[in-house]
Amino acid sequence: MYDLVLRDVDLVRPGVEAVERTDIAVRAGKIAAIGPDLGPAAEVVDGGGRLAFPGVVDAHQHWGIYNELGADTESESRACAQGGVTTALNYMRTGQYYLNKGGEYAAFFPEVLAAANGRAYVDYGFHLAPMMSRHIAEIPDLVSEHGVPSFKVFMFYGAHGLHGRSADQSSFLMIPEGERYDYAHFEFVMRGIQAARERFPELADEISLSLHCETAEIMTAYTRLVEEEGTLTGLEAYSASRPAHSEGLAISVASYLAHETGLVNINLLHLSSRKAVDAALRMAEAFPHINFRREVTIGHLLADFRTAHGIGGKVNPPLRDRDDVEALWEHVAAGDIDWVVSDHACCRDETKFGADRDDVFVAKSGFGGTEYLLAGLLTEATRRGLPPHRVAELLSANPACRYGLRAKGDIAVGKDADIALVDPTHSWTVRAEDSESTQEYTPFEGFELTAKVTDTFLRGHHVLDNGKITGDPTGTYLRRPTS
């Protein structure tokens, strides 16, 4: 007997163009069979012809950046399940925000794991950022002892703050006196990660470095110009203060450093503009031996600085003009983008906005959105003629493959039974008050979507039932690679 059978679903699989009406059977948390008329089972769910997508692998989130990590783990993982996300990979670092402490990961990361333990409604993992030289020495232990094969560099942190200009990056980063977070540090991070790839050859394909590519000096100068001129306001002003060529320049520098250090697994995060993707493709042509992956966010695909609902849409890199949104979609259609993420960072109203709620330069950066990832992408993909299997590749298969999630990313026998049921004909209006996130606003407020996640299954557990979170937290920490 099976534990669960989903009857009469339209199966969506990455790499498979046809959508197939079938049943899916689950046993012991894994897909046990796919075919017609499966049974018997302890639980049977009538799919009613809804689309069955692989559970979304949202490879870019930030639990705990603005709220206590344990509380964020619970509430924001509920938002994940609400949106069909069954795996959340979170960026974590030492310094201000998150745990608000410095030091070695040997002491820091166990605290992270303890804070999240037992509170997640979806499976989760972490990417870590080597902020100081000692962290580079810890990379092999992070890979082998903690199952963290993915790392990050924030290229603008050396001289620019998280929310804008900063004159005190040393205390923000909490790095030892005399150390600098600069291009030299980024080079040594790359060398450290490449050394780990050579030390663990069986894991080499799944050990990678992700980069937030913006150039601090460009942004600082343009922020001053925008503020002094005073003609632009809101999200348009913020976009102008962090211009697109700042992304392109940083991508070029990062790519050459990867070439110099021999680190071939490079992920270029949240590309927001035509110029950013152009630079990324130029670097791929210049360095064909580098195994680049290119990421965009659902925010940059759905909203521009005019259509987003207020300065709650402040994020790094900024939301851009409509021309850049269209350019990103052109590249998605052309296959130039590898995956789409939410960059979910729950920033509650009292934290997000300053005394002047219209001053974009005072507002904090980042917002949530994982609950809209699958529905939003499928809505726009359908409108633009992008088939469902490409959505499954962008949201599930591709990030799962890159980040060592061997049991995730597809609905196939032997894989984890992570499944999202979607009604592709359900039109609805985004309202922040309906979200499971504790964030009270969304830049997508009022957006009309034409697909709705109705049910989510995590390893066969019914965690979203007819749009409602159900049961206790069953998500587990994923020590990668995991199979």
Salt bridges, closest charged atoms under 4 A:
ASP10 OD1 - ARG21 NE 2.54
ASP23 OD2 - ARG7 NH1 3.13
GLU43 OE2 - HIS462 ND1 3.51
GLU74 OE1 - ARG119 NH2 3.50
GLU76 OE1 - HIS344 NE2 2.72
GLU104 OE2 - ARG134 NE 3.27
GLU111 OE1 - LYS101 NZ 3.02
ASP123 OD2 - LYS408 NZ 2.76
ASP123 OD1 - ARG459 NH2 2.85
ASP182 OD2 - ARG180 NE 3.28
GLU187 OE2 - ARG191 NE 2.96
GLU206 OE1 - ARG406 NH2 2.68
GLU214 OE1 - HIS212 NE2 2.63
GLU214 OE1 - ARG242 NH2 2.80
GLU227 OE1 - ARG165 NH2 2.46
GLU247 OE2 - ARG320 NH2 3.07
GLU260 OE2 - ARG191 NH2 3.46
ASP278 OD2 - ARG282 NE 2.70
GLU295 OE2 - HIS60 ND1 2.85
ASP304 OD2 - ARG322 NE 2.82
ASP321 OD1 - ARG306 NH1 2.38
ASP323 OD1 - ARG274 NH2 3.21
GLU326 OE2 - ARG322 NH1 3.63
GLU326 OE2 - ARG384 NH2 2.91
GLU330 OE1 - ARG274 NH1 3.71
ASP336 OD2 - HIS331 ND1 2.77
ASP343 OD1 - HIS60 NE2 3.05
ASP343 OD1 - HIS62 NE2 3.00
ASP349 OD2 - ARG357 NH2 2.98
GLU371 OE1 - HIS344 ND1 3.93
GLU380 OE2 - ARG383 NH2 2.45
GLU380 OE2 - ARG384 NE 2.84
GLU393 OE1 - ARG390 NH1 2.89
ASP410 OD2 - ARG13 NH2 2.70
ASP416 OD1 - LYS30 NZ 2.66
ASP416 OD2 - LYS408 NZ 2.84
ASP418 OD2 - LYS408 NZ 2.70
GLU436 OE1 - ARG78 NE 2.99
GLU440 OE2 - ARG348 NE 3.40
GLU445 OE2 - ARG431 NH1 3.67
ASP455 OD1 - ARG50 NH1 2.72
ASP455 OD2 - HIS462 NE2 2.73
ASP465 OD1 - HIS462 NE2 3.91
